[in-house]
Amino acid sequence: MKKSLASDNYSGIHPAILEAIAGANHGHVSSYGHDEYTHSAELLFKQHFGDHVEVFFVFLGTAANVLSLASALRPYEAVLCTELAHINTDECGAPEHIGGFKLLTVPTTDGKLNIEKARRYLQNVGFEHNVQPKLVSISQTTELGTVYSVQEIKAIADFAHSNGLYLHVDGARLSNAAAALNLPFREFTTELGVDVISFGGTKNGMMLGEAIIFNNTELAKGFKYLRKQSMQLASKMRFISAQFVAYLTNNHCIATAAHANQMAAYLRDRLAAFPQVTITQPVDANAVFAIFPKAINQALLDESFFYFWDEEKNEARWMTSWDTTKEDIDRFVDVLADALL
Ligand SMILES: Cc1ncc(COP(=O)(O)O)c(C=O)c1O
């Protein structure tokens, strides 16, 4: 298959990560995370997020999200999130089915959670006939490729905590956000009081593996049992951990995410020459959303497969990855230019 702009998880494993997997592939080591690689990865997470955090590795992002929420919620408690949140749109009902909790969704036009719109769900707190909001979940970067500023996250954290709610961040693309904000992870997460984070690796060059980071360590109590019971305890944990060691060392994950972000900005800039193409969201990170004439769809899809975000509007989502090159973008834009003639 040709390289594509469909998603950042269409790309392969970064060579440095593959090397780390091969490097861990020697001899016998203890299983289920009782190994040196896991210990080293945990220490790196503490360096990036704070000494006190507790970290647990799982296989995939949906599990990281569902288990983060499950660590915080009783069966009658609910999650406030945007209508576009991955937990609401793309997890096949896993939060509802596996976690058993209700999602209370808030409309959004830029992917971010609007506090005033979320607040209306608080009016029936304490009324026994209504599900009780207990956690706010936001995605950083958002599903529309936008990035919350420090001030925006601080405001949401204050809103959550002043109303007795926890704050979860779906950080499937947290490295892209760190690169975009040019800030250490802790400055826009743990230091603002985010309680629990799903930290992604897969979309930014890992083979598989995500981390759940507890800033609020009360929520980590008993979590090891929840992870095992939820079938997310890897017996050969060292191969997830070794990836995270490489990922978090020498700013590897920031460099790869910054590259992906730059490629999206390059695509946006090149598209500015075409009045028939309208960019519909700020290109804060590694996604470009655009509307263009339907007549060129096939030519573009022949060059690079991608998904339509809104078929009615003919709005596409183009995502760049750690391995997207300027040449890939130039070829795509050349096809677009020819098709528009
Ligand atoms: C915002 C967001 N959260 C979480 C995920 C994790 O998904 P998966 O379960 O496919 O690893 C994704 C992947 O598309 C995502 O885009």
PDBQT file of the ligand as one rigid body, heavy atoms in Angstrom, charges set to zero:
ROOT
HETATM    1  C1  LIG A 401      -8.151  10.388  20.510  1.00  0.00    +0.000 C 
HETATM    2  C2  LIG A 401      -7.849   8.916  20.537  1.00  0.00    +0.000 A 
HETATM    3  N1  LIG A 401      -7.870   8.271  21.709  1.00  0.00    +0.000 NA
HETATM    4  C3  LIG A 401      -7.581   6.966  21.810  1.00  0.00    +0.000 A 
HETATM    5  C4  LIG A 401      -7.252   6.229  20.703  1.00  0.00    +0.000 A 
HETATM    6  C5  LIG A 401      -6.858   4.797  20.951  1.00  0.00    +0.000 C 
HETATM    7  O1  LIG A 401      -7.315   3.888  20.121  1.00  0.00    +0.000 OA
HETATM    8  P1  LIG A 401      -6.852   2.357  20.013  1.00  0.00    +0.000 P 
HETATM    9  O2  LIG A 401      -7.712   1.596  20.949  1.00  0.00    +0.000 OA
HETATM   10  O3  LIG A 401      -7.129   2.075  18.594  1.00  0.00    +0.000 OA
HETATM   11  O4  LIG A 401      -5.402   2.243  20.384  1.00  0.00    +0.000 OA
HETATM   12  C6  LIG A 401      -7.252   6.842  19.435  1.00  0.00    +0.000 A 
HETATM   13  C7  LIG A 401      -6.975   6.070  18.197  1.00  0.00    +0.000 C 
HETATM   14  O5  LIG A 401      -7.503   6.334  17.156  1.00  0.00    +0.000 OA
HETATM   15  C8  LIG A 401      -7.543   8.225  19.350  1.00  0.00    +0.000 A 
HETATM   16  O6  LIG A 401      -7.535   8.861  18.179  1.00  0.00    +0.000 OA
ENDROOT
TORSDOF 0
